[in-house]
Amino acid sequence: MKTWSSLLLIVLLGIAVGCKEEQPQGESLFRGNATIACDQEVARLIAPQVDSFALHHEGAHINLETTTALDAMQRLLTGRVRAAIIARDYLPQEDSLLRAYSIEPHKRFLIATDALVFVTAGQTALDTASDDIVRRTLNGERTWLAKYRWSVPNVSSSLAAHLRTIAGGAVRMAALAVPTGDSTIAVVRQGKSDIGVALLSQYLRQKAVEPSLRALRIVIRDTATGDRIAVAPHAATIVKETYPYRVPIYGYLLETARNFPYGVIASIAQEPRPQRAMLNAGIVPGYAKIQLVEPD
């Protein structure tokens, strides 16, 4: 941890230097050049929105670099990119050091809220697990859920960070590590894993191809009634905040000025076209009023 902290301190010192750089001349909200790092877990959601922005704004040149969440944040912190789109908040170490050295958090926009889901194949009878059992299993306890073969994204993934949070600090269960959430679904479909950890948007995209895929319902305690209820991952349960494993997708900005990277990220987070794309992907747009209609 000491080595990690020392490395991040050097990175943080680089932020202060980078923030003093002058903005490129002739740049506007919709015209300019920018390299943006993108979390590979959400790249298939984001890339079409970036391409659309460039198509609709003459003089907009964007280099979207797809990488892991950990690397995307490191590129932002070192000033190698002017923005980063990542499906997580700061890691605890990142947040603590920012505060310890009085460095302001990055300006950011909430692009959408996704969810972490547990994907199974049709041949597996499993369809429901309690929040408590999930947390205990991830923490390494020998629960009934631990008897299944798990596949999880590797430690640099944003999904791995969310798993650590759910587990209370560290994931201690045995699992097959693969690059991304899409990869976990692939090994589930191949019969090499019983449960794969992925994003709701990834699951819905692959379920359109393989309808037999399922996502576990999570049993929670209803805060209003005290009853135990099984909650399916869905945009509606994300909005209602009943599904417990929600995943924010943030657009982080290196600079605070209303410049070209600001225009790109703000557009994806607020304009109707990209926000509609988030809704069509089955997740909750960050900049929209959602009205849920309860059935009679």
Secondary structure, 3 states (H helix, E strand, C coil): CHHHHHHHHHHHHHHHHHCCCCCCCCCCCCCEEEEEEEECCCHHHHHHHHHHHHHHCCCEEEEEEEECHHHHHHHHHCCCCCEEEECCCCCHHHHHHHHHCCCCCCEEEEEEEEEEEEEECCCCCCCEEEHHHHHHHHCCCCCHHHHCCEEEECCCCHHHHHHHHHHCCCCCCCCEEECCHHHHHHHHHCCCCCEEEEEHHHHHHHHCCCCCCEECEEEEECCCCCCEEEECCCHHHHHCCCCCCEEEEEEEECCCCCCHHHHHHHHHHHCHHHHHHHHHCCCEECCCCCCCCCCC
